[in-house]
Amino acid sequence: MRGQTHNITILVLVLVSWATSIGAAVDCITVTGLVSTCSSFITYGTPDPFPGSPCCEAVANLGLIADSTDNRRSLCICLMALITTYTTHSTAIATLPGICGVTLGFIIDPNTDCNFIE
């Protein structure tokens, strides 16, 4: 657990500096906090999230954040940073919206170009 906490701390620091430099409309710390609710599934593949679970509620909140083009682009940038940082768990992160029945307005994929999100 200590190593996982250390990794999350480093990630938060990286995202804070990155969000500040890009002037993100969506706060990457908020996104990271919401996604961290799903950390057990992302890290270990279990338990599977389900609609109504704390993980899916957090993903639903990501869907609420994605309420404008600028916010979707910023959310995309934050999520791409997460999947780049946690490449071994990127598939789990990418599947969360589908598992939870949430639409973000873009696909979470390493090849997604956030600049072209409408």
N, CA, C and O atoms as a printed pandas DataFrame, in Angstrom:
     atom_number atom_name residue_name chain_id  residue_number  x_coord  y_coord  z_coord
0              1         N          MET        A               1    0.827   -1.190    0.000
1              2        CA          MET        A               1    0.000    0.000    0.000
2              3         C          MET        A               1    0.866    1.246    0.000
3              4         O          MET        A               1    0.526    2.239   -0.644
4              5         N          ARG        A               2    1.989    1.204    0.720
5              6        CA          ARG        A               2    2.860    2.364    0.818
6              7         C          ARG        A               2    3.381    2.773   -0.560
7              8         O          ARG        A               2    3.424    3.961   -0.879
8              9         N          GLY        A               3    3.777    1.792   -1.378
9             10        CA          GLY        A               3    4.274    2.087   -2.722
10            11         C          GLY        A               3    3.200    2.703   -3.599
11            12         O          GLY        A               3    3.472    3.606   -4.389
12            13         N          GLN        A               4    1.974    2.207   -3.455
13            14        CA          GLN        A               4    0.868    2.742   -4.243
14            15         C          GLN        A               4    0.588    4.188   -3.834
15            16         O          GLN        A               4    0.340    5.032   -4.696
16            17         N          THR        A               5    0.623    4.485   -2.539
17            18        CA          THR        A               5    0.411    5.848   -2.060
18            19         C          THR        A               5    1.506    6.762   -2.580
19            20         O          THR        A               5    1.237    7.897   -2.972
20            21         N          HIS        A               6    2.744    6.273   -2.585
21            22        CA          HIS        A               6    3.870    7.043   -3.091
22            23         C          HIS        A               6    3.681    7.361   -4.577
23            24         O          HIS        A               6    3.931    8.486   -5.011
24            25         N          ASN        A               7    3.238    6.365   -5.356
25            26        CA          ASN        A               7    3.005    6.570   -6.787
26            27         C          ASN        A               7    1.910    7.596   -7.031
27            28         O          ASN        A               7    2.032    8.435   -7.924
28            29         N          ILE        A               8    0.842    7.535   -6.245
29            30        CA          ILE        A               8   -0.256    8.488   -6.404
30            31         C          ILE        A               8    0.213    9.894   -6.046
31            32         O          ILE        A               8   -0.165   10.860   -6.709
32            33         N          THR        A               9    1.035   10.016   -5.001
33            34        CA          THR        A               9    1.564   11.327   -4.611
34            35         C          THR        A               9    2.396   11.920   -5.736
35            36         O          THR        A               9    2.251   13.096   -6.069
36            37         N          ILE        A              10    3.260   11.116   -6.316
37            38        CA          ILE        A              10    4.087   11.594   -7.435
38            39         C          ILE        A              10    3.193   11.997   -8.600
39            40         O          ILE        A              10    3.402   13.046   -9.209
40            41         N          LEU        A              11    2.208   11.179   -8.911
41            42        CA          LEU        A              11    1.304   11.480  -10.021
42            43         C          LEU        A              11    0.570   12.795   -9.779
43            44         O          LEU        A              11    0.443   13.613  -10.692
44            45         N          VAL        A              12    0.089   13.002   -8.566
45            46        CA          VAL        A              12   -0.620   14.246   -8.252
46            47         C          VAL        A              12    0.304   15.442   -8.460
47            48         O          VAL        A              12   -0.113   16.448   -9.034
48            49         N          LEU        A              13    1.537   15.348   -8.008
49            50        CA          LEU        A              13    2.480   16.453   -8.187
50            51         C          LEU        A              13    2.741   16.733   -9.660
51            52         O          LEU        A              13    2.799   17.891  -10.076
52            53         N          VAL        A              14    2.897   15.675  -10.448
53            54        CA          VAL        A              14    3.113   15.848  -11.888
54            55         C          VAL        A              14    1.898   16.500  -12.529
55            56         O          VAL        A              14    2.032   17.425  -13.329
56            57         N          LEU        A              15    0.709   16.016  -12.175
57            58        CA          LEU        A              15   -0.505   16.559  -12.778
58            59         C          LEU        A              15   -0.763   17.996  -12.363
59            60         O          LEU        A              15   -1.273   18.786  -13.157
60            61         N          VAL        A              16   -0.415   18.351  -11.117
61            62        CA          VAL        A              16   -0.580   19.739  -10.677
62            63         C          VAL        A              16    0.270   20.659  -11.530
63            64         O          VAL        A              16   -0.209   21.688  -12.005
64            65         N          SER        A              17    1.519   20.299  -11.727
65            66        CA          SER        A              17    2.389   21.155  -12.530
66            67         C          SER        A              17    1.933   21.176  -13.982
67            68         O          SER        A              17    2.013   22.212  -14.642
68            69         N          TRP        A              18    1.458   20.043  -14.484
69            70        CA          TRP        A              18    1.008   19.975  -15.865
70            71         C          TRP        A              18   -0.273   20.787  -16.047
71            72         O          TRP        A              18   -0.393   21.541  -17.013
72            73         N          ALA        A              19   -1.221   20.642  -15.141
73            74        CA          ALA        A              19   -2.482   21.379  -15.237
74            75         C          ALA        A              19   -2.235   22.877  -15.152
75            76         O          ALA        A              19   -2.886   23.655  -15.849
76            77         N          THR        A              20   -1.306   23.282  -14.311
77            78        CA          THR        A              20   -0.980   24.694  -14.198
78            79         C          THR        A              20   -0.391   25.212  -15.500
79            80         O          THR        A              20   -0.706   26.321  -15.932
80            81         N          SER        A              21    0.460   24.413  -16.123
81            82        CA          SER        A              21    1.125   24.872  -17.341
82            83         C          SER        A              21    0.180   24.921  -18.532
83            84         O          SER        A              21    0.377   25.740  -19.429
84            85         N          ILE        A              22   -0.856   24.058  -18.569
85            86        CA          ILE        A              22   -1.762   24.077  -19.711
86            87         C          ILE        A              22   -3.004   24.924  -19.445
87            88         O          ILE        A              22   -3.808   25.148  -20.350
88            89         N          GLY        A              23   -3.165   25.390  -18.218
89            90        CA          GLY        A              23   -4.337   26.193  -17.890
90            91         C          GLY        A              23   -5.622   25.419  -18.087
91            92         O          GLY        A              23   -6.588   25.938  -18.645
92            93         N          ALA        A              24   -5.635   24.193  -17.637
93            94        CA          ALA        A              24   -6.760   23.296  -17.865
94            95         C          ALA        A              24   -8.045   23.835  -17.247
95            96         O          ALA        A              24   -8.047   24.365  -16.136
96            97         N          ALA        A              25   -9.136   23.688  -17.994
97            98        CA          ALA        A              25  -10.445   24.075  -17.483
98            99         C          ALA        A              25  -10.908   23.076  -16.427
99           100         O          ALA        A              25  -11.672   23.429  -15.528
100          101         N          VAL        A              26  -10.450   21.839  -16.534
101          102        CA          VAL        A              26  -10.761   20.790  -15.570
102          103         C          VAL        A              26   -9.509   20.559  -14.745
103          104         O          VAL        A              26   -8.405   20.467  -15.282
104          105         N          ASP        A              27   -9.688   20.468  -13.446
105          106        CA          ASP        A              27   -8.582   20.260  -12.529
106          107         C          ASP        A              27   -8.173   18.786  -12.545
107          108         O          ASP        A              27   -8.972   17.919  -12.193
108          109         N          CYS        A              28   -6.936   18.498  -12.950
109          110        CA          CYS        A              28   -6.460   17.116  -13.028
110          111         C          CYS        A              28   -6.402   16.454  -11.654
111          112         O          CYS        A              28   -6.486   15.230  -11.557
112          113         N          ILE        A              29   -6.263   17.229  -10.613
113          114        CA          ILE        A              29   -6.272   16.646   -9.271
114          115         C          ILE        A              29   -7.652   16.055   -8.986
115          116         O          ILE        A              29   -7.763   14.979   -8.398
116          117         N          THR        A              30   -8.687   16.752   -9.398
117          118        CA          THR        A              30  -10.049   16.248   -9.229
118          119         C          THR        A              30  -10.233   14.962  -10.019
119          120         O          THR        A              30  -10.791   13.990   -9.510
120          121         N          VAL        A              31   -9.764   14.955  -11.263
121          122        CA          VAL        A              31   -9.886   13.768  -12.118
122          123         C          VAL        A              31   -9.133   12.603  -11.495
123          124         O          VAL        A              31   -9.659   11.492  -11.423
124          125         N          THR        A              32   -7.915   12.845  -11.048
125          126        CA          THR        A              32   -7.114   11.790  -10.430
126          127         C          THR        A              32   -7.802   11.255   -9.175
127          128         O          THR        A              32   -7.821   10.048   -8.934
128          129         N          GLY        A              33   -8.364   12.157   -8.386
129          130        CA          GLY        A              33   -9.084   11.736   -7.183
130          131         C          GLY        A              33  -10.268   10.857   -7.512
131          132         O          GLY        A              33  -10.506    9.854   -6.840
132          133         N          LEU        A              34  -11.020   11.226   -8.545
133          134        CA          LEU        A              34  -12.179   10.426   -8.941
134          135         C          LEU        A              34  -11.741    9.057   -9.455
135          136         O          LEU        A              34  -12.311    8.034   -9.078
136          137         N          VAL        A              35  -10.727    9.046  -10.316
137          138        CA          VAL        A              35  -10.249    7.777  -10.869
138          139         C          VAL        A              35   -9.648    6.900   -9.769
139          140         O          VAL        A              35   -9.745    5.675   -9.835
140          141         N          SER        A              36   -9.032    7.511   -8.766
141          142        CA          SER        A              36   -8.428    6.718   -7.691
142          143         C          SER        A              36   -9.467    5.922   -6.915
143          144         O          SER        A              36   -9.122    4.946   -6.249
144          145         N          THR        A              37  -10.723    6.316   -6.988
145          146        CA          THR        A              37  -11.803    5.546   -6.372
146          147         C          THR        A              37  -11.864    4.146   -6.981
147          148         O          THR        A              37  -12.347    3.206   -6.350
148          149         N          CYS        A              38  -11.376    4.021   -8.193
149          150        CA          CYS        A              38  -11.381    2.744   -8.907
150          151         C          CYS        A              38  -10.013    2.051   -8.845
151          152         O          CYS        A              38   -9.751    1.139   -9.629
152          153         N          SER        A              39   -9.150    2.469   -7.933
153          154        CA          SER        A              39   -7.759    1.988   -7.929
154          155         C          SER        A              39   -7.634    0.478   -7.776
155          156         O          SER        A              39   -6.733   -0.119   -8.367
156          157         N          SER        A              40   -8.502   -0.153   -7.008
157          158        CA          SER        A              40   -8.419   -1.602   -6.853
158          159         C          SER        A              40   -8.671   -2.302   -8.186
159          160         O          SER        A              40   -7.936   -3.217   -8.558
160          161         N          PHE        A              41   -9.703   -1.873   -8.902
161          162        CA          PHE        A              41   -9.989   -2.458  -10.218
162          163         C          PHE        A              41   -8.859   -2.153  -11.199
163          164         O          PHE        A              41   -8.428   -3.032  -11.945
164          165         N          ILE        A              42   -8.382   -0.915  -11.197
165          166        CA          ILE        A              42   -7.328   -0.517  -12.132
166          167         C          ILE        A              42   -6.043   -1.306  -11.865
167          168         O          ILE        A              42   -5.382   -1.752  -12.802
168          169         N          THR        A              43   -5.696   -1.473  -10.609
169          170        CA          THR        A              43   -4.445   -2.128  -10.249
170          171         C          THR        A              43   -4.530   -3.647  -10.303
171          172         O          THR        A              43   -3.621   -4.303  -10.811
172          173         N          TYR        A              44   -5.626   -4.211   -9.779
173          174        CA          TYR        A              44   -5.705   -5.662   -9.632
174          175         C          TYR        A              44   -6.747   -6.336  -10.523
175          176         O          TYR        A              44   -6.784   -7.563  -10.613
176          177         N          GLY        A              45   -7.589   -5.546  -11.177
177          178        CA          GLY        A              45   -8.621   -6.114  -12.033
178          179         C          GLY        A              45   -9.852   -6.591  -11.283
179          180         O          GLY        A              45  -10.773   -7.137  -11.890
180          181         N          THR        A              46   -9.879   -6.393   -9.974
181          182        CA          THR        A              46  -11.019   -6.773   -9.158
182          183         C          THR        A              46  -11.185   -5.752   -8.048
183          184         O          THR        A              46  -10.211   -5.060   -7.751
184          185         N          PRO        A              47  -12.283   -5.607   -7.439
185          186        CA          PRO        A              47  -13.564   -6.141   -7.900
186          187         C          PRO        A              47  -14.047   -5.350   -9.106
187          188         O          PRO        A              47  -13.701   -4.183   -9.290
188          189         N          ASP        A              48  -14.852   -6.015   -9.916
189          190        CA          ASP        A              48  -15.411   -5.333  -11.072
190          191         C          ASP        A              48  -16.346   -4.227  -10.606
191          192         O          ASP        A              48  -17.210   -4.453   -9.760
192          193         N          PRO        A              49  -16.170   -3.025  -11.163
193          194        CA          PRO        A              49  -17.130   -1.965  -10.814
194          195         C          PRO        A              49  -18.486   -2.270  -11.450
195          196         O          PRO        A              49  -18.571   -3.002  -12.437
196          197         N          PHE        A              50  -19.512   -1.718  -10.891
197          198        CA          PHE        A              50  -20.863   -1.891  -11.434
198          199         C          PHE        A              50  -21.604   -0.579  -11.209
199          200         O          PHE        A              50  -21.305    0.150  -10.263
200          201         N          PRO        A              51  -22.575   -0.275  -12.079
201          202        CA          PRO        A              51  -23.328    0.965  -11.897
202          203         C          PRO        A              51  -23.860    1.062  -10.465
203          204         O          PRO        A              51  -24.462    0.122   -9.946
204          205         N          GLY        A              52  -23.627    2.207   -9.846
205          206        CA          GLY        A              52  -24.031    2.429   -8.470
206          207         C          GLY        A              52  -22.905    2.224   -7.467
207          208         O          GLY        A              52  -23.004    2.675   -6.326
208          209         N          SER        A              53  -21.828    1.541   -7.882
209          210        CA          SER        A              53  -20.685    1.348   -6.988
210          211         C          SER        A              53  -19.939    2.674   -6.839
211          212         O          SER        A              53  -20.096    3.557   -7.682
212          213         N          PRO        A              54  -19.131    2.836   -5.789
213          214        CA          PRO        A              54  -18.369    4.075   -5.632
214          215         C          PRO        A              54  -17.503    4.392   -6.859
215          216         O          PRO        A              54  -17.373    5.551   -7.252
216          217         N          CYS        A              55  -16.920    3.362   -7.451
217          218        CA          CYS        A              55  -16.102    3.572   -8.653
218          219         C          CYS        A              55  -16.950    4.150   -9.782
219          220         O          CYS        A              55  -16.577    5.150  -10.397
220          221         N          CYS        A              56  -18.079    3.526  -10.050
221          222        CA          CYS        A              56  -18.928    4.006  -11.147
222          223         C          CYS        A              56  -19.539    5.370  -10.844
223          224         O          CYS        A              56  -19.763    6.164  -11.758
224          225         N          GLU        A              57  -19.809    5.647   -9.583
225          226        CA          GLU        A              57  -20.285    6.983   -9.218
226          227         C          GLU        A              57  -19.207    8.023   -9.534
227          228         O          GLU        A              57  -19.516    9.118  -10.006
228          229         N          ALA        A              58  -17.954    7.680   -9.275
229          230        CA          ALA        A              58  -16.848    8.588   -9.595
230          231         C          ALA        A              58  -16.736    8.790  -11.103
231          232         O          ALA        A              58  -16.515    9.908  -11.568
232          233         N          VAL        A              59  -16.890    7.707  -11.866
233          234        CA          VAL        A              59  -16.838    7.807  -13.331
234          235         C          VAL        A              59  -18.021    8.630  -13.831
235          236         O          VAL        A              59  -17.880    9.403  -14.779
236          237         N          ALA        A              60  -19.183    8.471  -13.205
237          238        CA          ALA        A              60  -20.348    9.281  -13.573
238          239         C          ALA        A              60  -20.059   10.757  -13.333
239          240         O          ALA        A              60  -20.496   11.608  -14.108
240          241         N          ASN        A              61  -19.330   11.066  -12.270
241          242        CA          ASN        A              61  -18.938   12.456  -12.018
242          243         C          ASN        A              61  -17.999   12.970  -13.101
243          244         O          ASN        A              61  -18.044   14.151  -13.447
244          245         N          LEU        A              62  -17.150   12.101  -13.638
245          246        CA          LEU        A              62  -16.318   12.505  -14.779
246          247         C          LEU        A              62  -17.220   12.883  -15.953
247          248         O          LEU        A              62  -16.957   13.854  -16.662
248          249         N          GLY        A              63  -18.292   12.100  -16.151
249          250        CA          GLY        A              63  -19.242   12.405  -17.217
250          251         C          GLY        A              63  -19.905   13.759  -17.014
251          252         O          GLY        A              63  -20.165   14.475  -17.981
252          253         N          LEU        A              64  -20.178   14.113  -15.770
253          254        CA          LEU        A              64  -20.769   15.420  -15.470
254          255         C          LEU        A              64  -19.781   16.550  -15.745
255          256         O          LEU        A              64  -20.173   17.630  -16.188
256          257         N          ILE        A              65  -18.506   16.302  -15.484
257          258        CA          ILE        A              65  -17.468   17.302  -15.747
258          259         C          ILE        A              65  -17.349   17.571  -17.245
259          260         O          ILE        A              65  -17.038   18.689  -17.657
260          261         N          ALA        A              66  -17.595   16.549  -18.054
261          262        CA          ALA        A              66  -17.433   16.647  -19.511
262          263         C          ALA        A              66  -18.629   17.336  -20.151
263          264         O          ALA        A              66  -19.215   16.810  -21.097
264          265         N          ASP        A              67  -18.997   18.515  -19.641
265          266        CA          ASP        A              67  -20.212   19.197  -20.075
266          267         C          ASP        A              67  -20.008   20.253  -21.153
267          268         O          ASP        A              67  -20.968   20.889  -21.588
268          269         N          SER        A              68  -18.763   20.443  -21.587
269          270        CA          SER        A              68  -18.491   21.403  -22.659
270          271         C          SER        A              68  -17.264   20.924  -23.434
271          272         O          SER        A              68  -16.524   20.059  -22.967
272          273         N          THR        A              69  -17.061   21.484  -24.599
273          274        CA          THR        A              69  -15.904   21.099  -25.409
274          275         C          THR        A              69  -14.609   21.334  -24.649
275          276         O          THR        A              69  -13.746   20.456  -24.618
276          277         N          ASP        A              70  -14.457   22.500  -24.035
277          278        CA          ASP        A              70  -13.225   22.789  -23.286
278          279         C          ASP        A              70  -13.030   21.812  -22.138
279          280         O          ASP        A              70  -11.917   21.339  -21.909
280          281         N          ASN        A              71  -14.094   21.509  -21.419
281          282        CA          ASN        A              71  -13.983   20.580  -20.302
282          283         C          ASN        A              71  -13.686   19.161  -20.774
283          284         O          ASN        A              71  -12.914   18.450  -20.132
284          285         N          ARG        A              72  -14.292   18.734  -21.898
285          286        CA          ARG        A              72  -13.982   17.413  -22.444
286          287         C          ARG        A              72  -12.521   17.340  -22.854
287          288         O          ARG        A              72  -11.858   16.333  -22.603
288          289         N          ARG        A              73  -12.016   18.386  -23.478
289          290        CA          ARG        A              73  -10.603   18.390  -23.875
290          291         C          ARG        A              73   -9.686   18.339  -22.661
291          292         O          ARG        A              73   -8.701   17.601  -22.649
292          293         N          SER        A              74  -10.009   19.119  -21.651
293          294        CA          SER        A              74   -9.190   19.122  -20.430
294          295         C          SER        A              74   -9.269   17.779  -19.718
295          296         O          SER        A              74   -8.255   17.261  -19.250
296          297         N          LEU        A              75  -10.470   17.214  -19.633
297          298        CA          LEU        A              75  -10.644   15.902  -19.032
298          299         C          LEU        A              75   -9.836   14.865  -19.803
299          300         O          LEU        A              75   -9.187   14.004  -19.208
300          301         N          CYS        A              76   -9.881   14.951  -21.108
301          302        CA          CYS        A              76   -9.117   14.050  -21.966
302          303         C          CYS        A              76   -7.621   14.156  -21.653
303          304         O          CYS        A              76   -6.943   13.139  -21.509
304          305         N          ILE        A              77   -7.116   15.363  -21.551
305          306        CA          ILE        A              77   -5.695   15.573  -21.255
306          307         C          ILE        A              77   -5.333   14.935  -19.918
307          308         O          ILE        A              77   -4.295   14.284  -19.804
308          309         N          CYS        A              78   -6.172   15.116  -18.916
309          310        CA          CYS        A              78   -5.911   14.523  -17.594
310          311         C          CYS        A              78   -5.915   13.000  -17.665
311          312         O          CYS        A              78   -5.035   12.349  -17.101
312          313         N          LEU        A              79   -6.898   12.431  -18.353
313          314        CA          LEU        A              79   -6.979   10.979  -18.455
314          315         C          LEU        A              79   -5.839   10.407  -19.289
315          316         O          LEU        A              79   -5.332    9.328  -18.983
316          317         N          MET        A              80   -5.431   11.118  -20.341
317          318        CA          MET        A              80   -4.300   10.647  -21.145
318          319         C          MET        A              80   -3.013   10.645  -20.311
319          320         O          MET        A              80   -2.161    9.771  -20.475
320          321         N          ALA        A              81   -2.884   11.622  -19.427
321          322        CA          ALA        A              81   -1.720   11.651  -18.530
322          323         C          ALA        A              81   -1.740   10.432  -17.612
323          324         O          ALA        A              81   -0.696    9.835  -17.349
324          325         N          LEU        A              82   -2.914   10.066  -17.129
325          326        CA          LEU        A              82   -3.024    8.892  -16.269
326          327         C          LEU        A              82   -2.666    7.616  -17.017
327          328         O          LEU        A              82   -1.908    6.793  -16.502
328          329         N          ILE        A              83   -3.199    7.437  -18.223
329          330        CA          ILE        A              83   -2.903    6.192  -18.931
330          331         C          ILE        A              83   -1.462    6.159  -19.424
331          332         O          ILE        A              83   -0.893    5.081  -19.595
332          333         N          THR        A              84   -0.865    7.326  -19.654
333          334        CA          THR        A              84    0.549    7.355  -20.014
334          335         C          THR        A              84    1.407    6.993  -18.808
335          336         O          THR        A              84    2.392    6.266  -18.935
336          337         N          THR        A              85    1.033    7.496  -17.651
337          338        CA          THR        A              85    1.776    7.211  -16.428
338          339         C          THR        A              85    1.610    5.762  -15.998
339          340         O          THR        A              85    2.567    5.128  -15.552
340          341         N          TYR        A              86    0.414    5.246  -16.130
341          342        CA          TYR        A              86    0.110    3.883  -15.697
342          343         C          TYR        A              86   -0.178    3.000  -16.902
343          344         O          TYR        A              86   -1.258    2.419  -17.002
344          345         N          THR        A              87    0.777    2.895  -17.816
345          346        CA          THR        A              87    0.565    2.159  -19.064
346          347         C          THR        A              87    0.160    0.711  -18.828
347          348         O          THR        A              87   -0.624    0.159  -19.599
348          349         N          THR        A              88    0.679    0.087  -17.779
349          350        CA          THR        A              88    0.306   -1.313  -17.530
350          351         C          THR        A              88   -1.155   -1.439  -17.119
351          352         O          THR        A              88   -1.725   -2.528  -17.185
352          353         N          HIS        A              89   -1.762   -0.346  -16.700
353          354        CA          HIS        A              89   -3.164   -0.369  -16.272
354          355         C          HIS        A              89   -4.055    0.465  -17.196
355          356         O          HIS        A              89   -5.211    0.737  -16.872
356          357         N          SER        A              90   -3.515    0.865  -18.341
357          358        CA          SER        A              90   -4.264    1.763  -19.227
358          359         C          SER        A              90   -5.547    1.134  -19.749
359          360         O          SER        A              90   -6.545    1.834  -19.917
360          361         N          THR        A              91   -5.544   -0.156  -20.006
361          362        CA          THR        A              91   -6.754   -0.813  -20.496
362          363         C          THR        A              91   -7.861   -0.742  -19.449
363          364         O          THR        A              91   -9.019   -0.490  -19.781
364          365         N          ALA        A              92   -7.506   -0.965  -18.191
365          366        CA          ALA        A              92   -8.508   -0.896  -17.125
366          367         C          ALA        A              92   -9.085    0.509  -17.028
367          368         O          ALA        A              92  -10.296    0.670  -16.877
368          369         N          ILE        A              93   -8.236    1.526  -17.112
369          370        CA          ILE        A              93   -8.713    2.909  -17.063
370          371         C          ILE        A              93   -9.635    3.180  -18.247
371          372         O          ILE        A              93  -10.686    3.803  -18.096
372          373         N          ALA        A              94   -9.237    2.712  -19.417
373          374        CA          ALA        A              94  -10.013    2.964  -20.634
374          375         C          ALA        A              94  -11.379    2.287  -20.613
375          376         O          ALA        A              94  -12.320    2.782  -21.233
376          377         N          THR        A              95  -11.501    1.162  -19.909
377          378        CA          THR        A              95  -12.779    0.439  -19.902
378          379         C          THR        A              95  -13.783    0.974  -18.892
379          380         O          THR        A              95  -14.960    0.617  -18.947
380          381         N          LEU        A              96  -13.343    1.814  -17.980
381          382        CA          LEU        A              96  -14.241    2.283  -16.918
382          383         C          LEU        A              96  -15.535    2.920  -17.418
383          384         O          LEU        A              96  -16.606    2.550  -16.935
384          385         N          PRO        A              97  -15.486    3.863  -18.368
385          386        CA          PRO        A              97  -16.764    4.459  -18.812
386          387         C          PRO        A              97  -17.738    3.413  -19.356
387          388         O          PRO        A              97  -18.929    3.458  -19.046
388          389         N          GLY        A              98  -17.246    2.482  -20.156
389          390        CA          GLY        A              98  -18.118    1.450  -20.717
390          391         C          GLY        A              98  -18.704    0.541  -19.656
391          392         O          GLY        A              98  -19.893    0.228  -19.696
392          393         N          ILE        A              99  -17.882    0.114  -18.707
393          394        CA          ILE        A              99  -18.353   -0.754  -17.629
394          395         C          ILE        A              99  -19.423   -0.044  -16.809
395          396         O          ILE        A              99  -20.409   -0.649  -16.388
396          397         N          CYS        A             100  -19.211    1.244  -16.592
397          398        CA          CYS        A             100  -20.121    2.011  -15.730
398          399         C          CYS        A             100  -21.279    2.640  -16.498
399          400         O          CYS        A             100  -22.150    3.265  -15.893
400          401         N          GLY        A             101  -21.304    2.482  -17.827
401          402        CA          GLY        A             101  -22.394    3.039  -18.621
402          403         C          GLY        A             101  -22.371    4.550  -18.708
403          404         O          GLY        A             101  -23.418    5.198  -18.721
404          405         N          VAL        A             102  -21.161    5.114  -18.769
405          406        CA          VAL        A             102  -20.988    6.565  -18.803
406          407         C          VAL        A             102  -20.364    6.958  -20.137
407          408         O          VAL        A             102  -19.437    6.302  -20.613
408          409         N          THR        A             103  -20.870    8.021  -20.731
409          410        CA          THR        A             103  -20.297    8.563  -21.957
410          411         C          THR        A             103  -19.548    9.841  -21.629
411          412         O          THR        A             103  -20.102   10.761  -21.027
412          413         N          LEU        A             104  -18.285    9.890  -22.029
413          414        CA          LEU        A             104  -17.470   11.084  -21.783
414          415         C          LEU        A             104  -17.405   12.004  -23.002
415          416         O          LEU        A             104  -16.996   13.159  -22.885
416          417         N          GLY        A             105  -17.802   11.503  -24.158
417          418        CA          GLY        A             105  -17.739   12.301  -25.376
418          419         C          GLY        A             105  -16.458   12.078  -26.151
419          420         O          GLY        A             105  -16.202   12.758  -27.145
420          421         N          PHE        A             106  -15.647   11.125  -25.699
421          422        CA          PHE        A             106  -14.417   10.750  -26.393
422          423         C          PHE        A             106  -14.002    9.376  -25.897
423          424         O          PHE        A             106  -14.491    8.896  -24.874
424          425         N          ILE        A             107  -13.096    8.750  -26.634
425          426        CA          ILE        A             107  -12.600    7.430  -26.274
426          427         C          ILE        A             107  -11.288    7.588  -25.522
427          428         O          ILE        A             107  -10.404    8.328  -25.953
428          429         N          ILE        A             108  -11.164    6.893  -24.399
429          430        CA          ILE        A             108   -9.911    6.901  -23.655
430          431         C          ILE        A             108   -8.993    5.891  -24.330
431          432         O          ILE        A             108   -9.181    4.681  -24.206
432          433         N          ASP        A             109   -8.010    6.399  -25.036
433          434        CA          ASP        A             109   -7.081    5.569  -25.788
434          435         C          ASP        A             109   -5.784    6.351  -25.941
435          436         O          ASP        A             109   -5.826    7.565  -26.135
436          437         N          PRO        A             110   -4.632    5.688  -25.859
437          438        CA          PRO        A             110   -3.360    6.406  -25.991
438          439         C          PRO        A             110   -3.235    7.187  -27.303
439          440         O          PRO        A             110   -2.456    8.136  -27.393
440          441         N          ASN        A             111   -4.005    6.783  -28.316
441          442        CA          ASN        A             111   -3.930    7.456  -29.619
442          443         C          ASN        A             111   -4.936    8.598  -29.771
443          444         O          ASN        A             111   -4.974    9.247  -30.816
444          445         N          THR        A             112   -5.740    8.849  -28.756
445          446        CA          THR        A             112   -6.710    9.927  -28.826
446          447         C          THR        A             112   -5.994   11.271  -28.801
447          448         O          THR        A             112   -5.165   11.521  -27.926
448          449         N          ASP        A             113   -6.311   12.126  -29.752
449          450        CA          ASP        A             113   -5.772   13.478  -29.796
450          451         C          ASP        A             113   -6.820   14.402  -29.167
451          452         O          ASP        A             113   -7.849   14.697  -29.774
452          453         N          CYS        A             114   -6.544   14.842  -27.965
453          454        CA          CYS        A             114   -7.504   15.654  -27.209
454          455         C          CYS        A             114   -7.832   16.986  -27.874
455          456         O          CYS        A             114   -8.871   17.580  -27.588
456          457         N          ASN        A             115   -6.960   17.459  -28.754
457          458        CA          ASN        A             115   -7.204   18.734  -29.436
458          459         C          ASN        A             115   -8.364   18.662  -30.415
459          460         O          ASN        A             115   -8.917   19.696  -30.790
460          461         N          PHE        A             116   -8.747   17.450  -30.841
461          462        CA          PHE        A             116   -9.795   17.304  -31.836
462          463         C          PHE        A             116  -11.133   16.882  -31.237
463          464         O          PHE        A             116  -12.058   16.524  -31.966
464          465         N          ILE        A             117  -11.236   16.923  -29.933
465          466        CA          ILE        A             117  -12.491   16.570  -29.274
466          467         C          ILE        A             117  -13.451   17.743  -29.398
467          468         O          ILE        A             117  -13.087   18.894  -29.157
468          469         N          GLU        A             118  -14.662   17.434  -29.771
469          470        CA          GLU        A             118  -15.703   18.458  -29.949
470          471         C          GLU        A             118  -16.477   18.662  -28.683
471          472         O          GLU        A             118  -17.391   19.485  -28.644
